[in-house]
């Protein structure tokens, strides 16, 4: 009281005594202190302005209105929120100076402000505070008298089927111009005109009112490979969505209609942030089923095909074709089952159930000895995968 010449509000007085005095709020503690210990000092109502918070807490109702107006103007939908704040430097310095002089470590003015504004917002909206993964972070910038909103991402999970070949899973920037646009890519900045991601994302962005999307798949198939069966799991991350309560059945319909038979999505549902990484890491923990069309350099008979049952544990060094973007190491993968059907003099159809992360084209060719054993090795003749489909991704 001497340091501030008595010009301190009940709330700031109570905050510095929060560990020692009873009361349900810092205001009550401050009032208690005045009533029991400071009878010779005028009530705070006789003081012009608190020298600690500069009357910040007197403006909570105005700040509540500013927050509500900002959210309404932007049209943001949310069900959970968190409050943050930026205080003017002079207030922070004054609080630090006071706590240093009286040698107390107490709750900061920022923490109290966030709690008190959060309670007002909870009563106003009846929406829950979430300290871990809030959908909306409300930043009250008291140094500039403005409200900033951080709209956290929306996550939609589902499965996709890729029904045509020569479409990558995600947007592939042009190798020459790195996405800037050049003659090679016809100034699109892309190696391929469209991708699974680009066929799915626009409909979601439009419905959610988001600014950007990011595609997370449970592994990926090669560009020339179809993804059939129940499809491949994916999570689509939508940045800064204005809408969250989406009609997912209608969204499925819109995506599939706009994709024109190239891609199809199934079983869309709302998801959480942690699924983004879980989907990616799950790709090698699953079994996948492939159907491969194989051309041989020489004819084989039934006895030759029987040798393919020896394909069980595969040791596979990083294939030559991906060595520029994958670590050079030997991976061990299991084959759960394999059936071989001869459909031409030098043509086979292989159905392979295997552990995720096995390179099927190299399992067939041998990749110059980098895959051991291989179809080529066991049949005693060069073999080449000419067509490949993913039939199932079992997670």
C-alpha positions as CSV (number, residue, x, y, z in Angstrom):
1,X,0.0,0.0,0.0
2,X,2.9,2.3,0.7
3,X,4.6,1.6,-2.6
4,X,1.4,2.4,-4.5
5,X,0.4,5.2,-2.2
6,X,-2.8,3.3,-1.6
7,X,-3.7,3.5,-5.3
8,X,-4.2,-0.2,-5.8
9,X,-7.6,-1.9,-6.6
10,X,-9.0,-4.7,-4.5
11,X,-8.3,-7.2,-7.2
12,X,-4.6,-6.4,-7.5
13,X,-4.2,-6.2,-3.7
14,X,-5.9,-9.6,-3.3
15,X,-3.9,-11.2,-6.1
16,X,-0.7,-10.5,-4.1
17,X,-2.3,-12.0,-1.0
18,X,-3.9,-15.0,-2.7
19,X,-1.8,-17.5,-0.7
20,X,-2.6,-16.0,2.7
21,X,-6.1,-14.7,2.8
22,X,-9.5,-16.4,2.3
23,X,-11.9,-15.5,-0.4
24,X,-13.4,-16.9,-3.6
25,X,-11.8,-14.2,-5.8
26,X,-8.9,-11.8,-5.6
27,X,-11.4,-9.0,-5.3
28,X,-12.8,-10.6,-2.1
29,X,-9.3,-11.0,-0.7
30,X,-8.4,-7.4,-1.4
31,X,-11.6,-6.2,0.3
32,X,-11.0,-8.5,3.2
33,X,-7.5,-7.0,3.7
34,X,-8.8,-3.5,3.6
35,X,-11.6,-4.3,6.1
36,X,-9.5,-6.1,8.7
37,X,-6.0,-4.5,8.4
38,X,-6.3,-1.2,6.7
39,X,-9.0,0.8,8.4
40,X,-6.9,4.0,8.2
41,X,-6.7,3.8,4.4
42,X,-9.4,5.1,2.2
43,X,-11.5,2.6,0.2
44,X,-10.4,2.2,-3.4
45,X,-13.5,4.0,-4.7
46,X,-11.8,7.2,-3.5
47,X,-8.8,6.5,-5.7
48,X,-8.7,7.6,-9.4
49,X,-6.9,4.5,-10.9
50,X,-5.0,1.4,-9.8
51,X,-1.2,1.9,-10.3
52,X,-0.8,-1.8,-11.0
53,X,-3.4,-2.8,-13.6
54,X,-4.3,0.8,-14.7
55,X,-8.0,-0.1,-14.5
56,X,-7.8,-3.0,-16.9
57,X,-10.2,-5.1,-15.1
58,X,-12.8,-2.4,-15.1
59,X,-13.1,-2.9,-18.8
60,X,-13.8,-6.6,-18.9
61,X,-17.4,-6.1,-20.1
62,X,-16.2,-3.9,-23.0
63,X,-13.6,-6.5,-23.9
64,X,-16.2,-9.2,-23.8
65,X,-18.3,-7.2,-26.3
66,X,-15.2,-6.6,-28.6
67,X,-14.5,-10.4,-28.6
68,X,-18.1,-11.3,-29.4
69,X,-18.3,-8.7,-32.2
70,X,-15.1,-9.9,-33.7
71,X,-16.2,-13.5,-33.7
72,X,-19.6,-12.6,-35.1
73,X,-18.1,-10.4,-37.9
74,X,-15.8,-13.3,-39.0
75,X,-18.6,-15.9,-38.7
76,X,-16.5,-18.4,-36.8
77,X,-18.1,-21.6,-35.5
78,X,-16.5,-23.3,-32.4
79,X,-17.4,-25.3,-29.4
80,X,-14.2,-25.0,-27.3
81,X,-12.0,-22.0,-26.7
82,X,-9.0,-20.7,-24.8
83,X,-8.2,-17.1,-23.8
84,X,-4.8,-15.4,-24.1
85,X,-3.7,-11.8,-23.7
86,X,-0.9,-9.3,-24.4
87,X,-0.5,-6.6,-21.8
88,X,1.2,-3.2,-22.3
89,X,4.9,-3.2,-21.3
90,X,4.5,-0.6,-18.6
91,X,1.9,-2.7,-16.7
92,X,4.1,-5.8,-16.9
93,X,7.1,-3.8,-15.6
94,X,5.1,-2.2,-12.8
95,X,3.9,-5.7,-11.6
96,X,7.5,-7.1,-11.8
97,X,8.8,-4.1,-9.9
98,X,6.2,-4.5,-7.1
99,X,6.7,-8.3,-6.7
100,X,10.5,-7.8,-6.6
101,X,10.3,-5.1,-3.9
102,X,7.9,-7.1,-1.7
103,X,9.7,-10.4,-2.6
104,X,6.5,-12.3,-3.4
105,X,5.9,-14.8,-6.2
106,X,2.2,-14.7,-7.0
107,X,-0.2,-15.4,-9.8
108,X,0.5,-13.0,-12.8
109,X,-1.9,-10.4,-13.9
110,X,-2.1,-12.2,-17.3
111,X,-3.2,-15.4,-15.7
112,X,-5.9,-13.6,-13.7
113,X,-7.1,-11.6,-16.7
114,X,-7.4,-14.8,-18.8
115,X,-9.3,-16.6,-16.1
116,X,-11.7,-13.7,-15.5
117,X,-12.4,-13.0,-19.2
118,X,-12.7,-16.8,-19.7
119,X,-15.4,-17.0,-17.1
120,X,-17.3,-14.2,-18.7
121,X,-17.1,-15.8,-22.1
122,X,-18.2,-19.2,-20.7
123,X,-21.3,-17.6,-19.2
124,X,-21.9,-15.6,-22.5
125,X,-21.6,-18.6,-24.9
126,X,-21.9,-21.7,-22.7
127,X,-19.0,-23.2,-24.5
128,X,-16.2,-25.1,-22.9
129,X,-12.6,-24.0,-22.1
130,X,-10.1,-26.4,-23.5
131,X,-6.4,-26.0,-22.4
132,X,-5.1,-28.8,-24.7
133,X,-6.7,-28.5,-28.1
134,X,-9.1,-25.5,-28.2
135,X,-10.8,-24.9,-31.5
136,X,-10.5,-21.1,-31.1
137,X,-7.8,-19.1,-29.2
138,X,-8.9,-15.6,-28.4
139,X,-6.0,-13.2,-27.9
140,X,-6.9,-9.9,-26.3
141,X,-4.2,-7.4,-27.2
142,X,-4.5,-4.8,-24.5
143,X,-1.5,-2.9,-25.8
144,X,-3.2,-2.2,-29.1
145,X,-6.9,-2.4,-28.0
146,X,-7.7,-5.2,-30.4
147,X,-8.8,-8.8,-30.5
148,X,-6.9,-11.4,-32.5
149,X,-8.4,-14.9,-33.3
150,X,-6.3,-18.0,-33.8
151,X,-8.7,-20.6,-35.5
152,X,-7.2,-24.0,-35.0
153,X,-7.4,-26.6,-37.7
154,X,-10.3,-28.9,-38.5
155,X,-9.5,-32.6,-39.2
156,X,-11.6,-34.8,-41.4
157,X,-10.8,-38.6,-41.6
158,X,-11.9,-41.1,-44.2
159,X,-10.7,-43.5,-46.9
160,X,-10.1,-42.8,-50.6
161,X,-10.2,-45.0,-53.6
162,X,-8.1,-44.0,-56.6
163,X,-9.9,-45.5,-59.7
164,X,-7.5,-44.3,-62.4
165,X,-3.8,-44.4,-63.0
166,X,-1.2,-41.6,-63.3
167,X,-2.5,-39.5,-60.5
168,X,-0.2,-38.8,-57.5
169,X,-1.6,-38.8,-54.0
170,X,-0.6,-35.2,-53.3
171,X,0.3,-32.1,-55.3
172,X,3.7,-32.7,-56.9
173,X,5.7,-29.5,-57.6
174,X,7.5,-29.2,-60.9
175,X,11.1,-30.5,-60.5
176,X,12.5,-27.8,-62.8
177,X,10.8,-24.6,-61.4
178,X,10.0,-25.9,-57.9
179,X,6.4,-24.8,-58.2
180,X,6.9,-21.3,-59.6
181,X,5.7,-22.2,-63.1
182,X,7.7,-22.7,-66.2
183,X,7.5,-24.0,-69.8
184,X,8.1,-27.6,-68.8
185,X,5.0,-27.7,-66.5
186,X,2.9,-25.4,-68.8
187,X,3.2,-22.8,-66.1
188,X,1.1,-24.8,-63.6
189,X,4.0,-25.3,-61.2
190,X,3.1,-29.0,-61.0
191,X,4.4,-32.2,-62.5
192,X,0.9,-33.6,-62.8
193,X,-2.3,-31.7,-63.6
194,X,-4.2,-33.2,-60.6
195,X,-3.8,-35.4,-57.6
196,X,-5.9,-37.2,-55.1
197,X,-5.5,-34.3,-52.7
198,X,-6.6,-31.8,-55.2
199,X,-9.7,-33.8,-56.2
200,X,-10.7,-34.0,-52.5
201,X,-9.7,-30.8,-50.9
202,X,-11.7,-28.0,-52.8
203,X,-15.1,-29.3,-51.7
204,X,-14.0,-29.5,-48.0
205,X,-12.4,-26.1,-48.1
206,X,-15.5,-24.5,-49.6
207,X,-17.9,-26.1,-47.1
208,X,-15.6,-25.3,-44.1
209,X,-14.6,-21.9,-45.2
210,X,-10.9,-22.7,-44.7
211,X,-7.9,-21.0,-46.1
212,X,-5.6,-24.0,-46.9
213,X,-5.6,-27.8,-46.6
214,X,-3.0,-30.5,-46.0
215,X,-3.4,-34.1,-46.9
216,X,-2.1,-36.9,-44.6
217,X,-2.3,-40.5,-46.0
218,X,-1.6,-43.9,-44.4
219,X,1.3,-44.5,-46.9
220,X,0.9,-43.9,-50.6
221,X,0.7,-45.8,-53.8
222,X,2.8,-45.1,-56.9
223,X,1.4,-42.8,-59.4
224,X,0.6,-45.6,-61.9
225,X,-1.1,-47.8,-59.2
226,X,-4.8,-47.9,-58.5
227,X,-6.1,-47.9,-54.9
228,X,-9.2,-50.1,-54.8
229,X,-11.1,-52.1,-52.2
230,X,-12.2,-50.2,-49.0
231,X,-9.7,-47.5,-49.9
232,X,-6.7,-46.0,-48.1
233,X,-7.1,-44.1,-44.8
234,X,-6.4,-40.4,-44.8
235,X,-6.8,-37.3,-42.7
236,X,-7.4,-33.9,-44.3
237,X,-6.3,-30.9,-42.2
238,X,-8.2,-27.7,-42.9
239,X,-6.5,-24.5,-41.7
240,X,-8.6,-21.6,-40.2
241,X,-12.0,-23.1,-40.8
242,X,-15.0,-20.9,-40.2
243,X,-17.4,-23.8,-40.1
244,X,-16.9,-27.0,-38.2
245,X,-20.3,-28.7,-38.1
246,X,-20.2,-30.1,-41.6
247,X,-22.7,-32.3,-43.3
248,X,-20.3,-35.1,-44.0
249,X,-22.7,-37.2,-46.1
250,X,-23.3,-34.3,-48.4
251,X,-19.6,-33.6,-48.5
252,X,-18.9,-37.2,-49.6
253,X,-21.4,-36.7,-52.4
254,X,-19.9,-33.4,-53.5
255,X,-16.4,-34.7,-53.6
256,X,-17.3,-37.9,-55.5
257,X,-19.4,-35.9,-58.0
258,X,-16.6,-33.4,-58.7
259,X,-13.9,-36.1,-58.9
260,X,-15.8,-37.6,-61.9
261,X,-14.9,-41.2,-61.3
262,X,-11.2,-40.6,-60.8
263,X,-11.3,-40.7,-57.0
264,X,-13.9,-41.7,-54.5
265,X,-14.1,-41.0,-50.7
266,X,-15.8,-43.2,-48.1
267,X,-16.7,-43.0,-44.4
268,X,-15.9,-39.4,-43.8
269,X,-15.9,-38.5,-40.1
270,X,-14.7,-35.7,-37.8
271,X,-11.2,-36.5,-36.4
272,X,-8.6,-35.1,-34.0
273,X,-5.2,-33.6,-34.3
274,X,-3.4,-36.7,-33.0
275,X,-4.8,-38.8,-35.9
276,X,-2.7,-36.9,-38.3
277,X,0.5,-38.6,-37.1
278,X,-1.2,-41.8,-36.2
279,X,-2.4,-42.3,-39.8
280,X,1.1,-41.8,-41.1
281,X,2.9,-44.1,-38.7
282,X,0.2,-46.8,-39.2
283,X,1.2,-47.5,-42.8
284,X,4.0,-49.9,-41.9
285,X,2.1,-51.6,-39.1
286,X,-0.6,-53.0,-41.4
287,X,-1.0,-55.7,-44.0
288,X,-1.8,-54.8,-47.5
289,X,-3.1,-56.8,-50.4
290,X,-1.8,-56.2,-54.0
291,X,-2.7,-57.6,-57.4
292,X,0.2,-57.5,-59.8
293,X,0.4,-58.3,-63.5
294,X,3.9,-59.7,-64.3
295,X,5.7,-60.2,-67.5
296,X,8.5,-62.8,-67.7
297,X,11.4,-63.1,-70.0
298,X,10.8,-66.9,-70.4
299,X,8.0,-69.3,-69.9
300,X,7.5,-71.1,-66.6
301,X,5.5,-74.2,-65.5
302,X,3.5,-75.1,-62.4
303,X,6.6,-76.4,-60.6
304,X,8.3,-73.1,-61.1
305,X,5.4,-71.2,-59.7
306,X,5.5,-73.5,-56.6
307,X,8.9,-72.0,-55.7
308,X,7.2,-68.6,-55.1
309,X,5.8,-70.0,-51.8
310,X,9.3,-69.5,-50.4
311,X,8.7,-65.8,-50.5
312,X,8.3,-65.2,-46.7
313,X,10.8,-62.9,-45.1
314,X,12.1,-60.3,-47.5
315,X,15.2,-58.2,-47.0
316,X,15.0,-55.1,-49.2
317,X,17.6,-52.4,-49.6
318,X,16.1,-49.0,-50.6
319,X,15.1,-49.3,-54.2
320,X,17.1,-47.5,-56.9
321,X,14.1,-45.6,-58.1
322,X,13.5,-43.9,-54.7
323,X,17.1,-43.8,-53.4
324,X,17.2,-40.0,-54.0
325,X,14.5,-39.4,-51.5
326,X,14.7,-42.4,-49.1
327,X,17.4,-43.3,-46.6
328,X,19.7,-46.1,-47.9
329,X,19.0,-49.0,-45.5
330,X,17.8,-52.6,-45.6
331,X,14.2,-53.2,-44.5
332,X,12.8,-56.5,-43.5
333,X,9.2,-57.2,-44.4
334,X,6.9,-60.3,-44.1
335,X,4.8,-61.8,-46.8
336,X,1.7,-63.3,-45.3
337,X,0.4,-65.1,-48.4
338,X,1.0,-65.2,-52.2
339,X,-0.9,-66.9,-55.0
340,X,0.4,-67.0,-58.6
341,X,-1.8,-67.6,-61.6
342,X,-0.5,-68.1,-65.1
343,X,-2.7,-66.1,-67.5
344,X,-0.5,-66.2,-70.6
345,X,2.6,-67.9,-71.9
346,X,4.9,-65.4,-70.2
347,X,2.4,-63.6,-68.0
348,X,1.5,-64.1,-64.4
349,X,-1.0,-62.6,-62.0
350,X,0.2,-62.4,-58.4
351,X,-2.0,-61.7,-55.4
352,X,0.2,-60.7,-52.5
353,X,-0.7,-60.2,-48.8
354,X,2.2,-58.5,-47.1
355,X,3.4,-56.2,-44.4
356,X,3.2,-52.4,-45.1
357,X,6.3,-50.8,-46.5
358,X,7.3,-53.6,-48.9
359,X,8.1,-52.4,-52.4
360,X,6.2,-54.7,-54.7
361,X,7.7,-53.8,-58.0
362,X,11.2,-54.5,-56.6
363,X,9.9,-57.7,-55.0
364,X,9.1,-58.9,-58.5
365,X,12.2,-57.6,-60.4
366,X,14.8,-58.1,-57.7
367,X,16.1,-54.5,-58.3
368,X,19.5,-55.7,-59.4
369,X,19.9,-57.9,-56.3
370,X,18.8,-55.3,-53.8
371,X,15.7,-57.3,-52.9
372,X,16.3,-60.8,-51.6
373,X,14.6,-63.2,-52.4
374,X,12.6,-62.0,-55.4
375,X,10.2,-63.4,-58.0
376,X,12.9,-63.1,-60.7
377,X,15.4,-65.0,-58.5
378,X,13.1,-67.9,-57.6
379,X,11.7,-68.3,-61.1
380,X,15.1,-68.1,-62.7
381,X,14.1,-65.6,-65.3
382,X,13.8,-61.7,-65.3
383,X,10.3,-60.6,-64.2
384,X,8.7,-57.2,-64.5
385,X,5.6,-55.7,-62.9
386,X,3.6,-54.1,-65.7
387,X,0.5,-53.3,-63.7
388,X,-0.2,-53.0,-60.0
389,X,-3.4,-52.4,-57.9
390,X,-3.7,-52.1,-54.2
391,X,-6.7,-54.2,-53.2
392,X,-6.8,-53.5,-49.5
393,X,-5.1,-51.5,-46.8
394,X,-5.9,-53.3,-43.5
395,X,-5.6,-51.1,-40.4
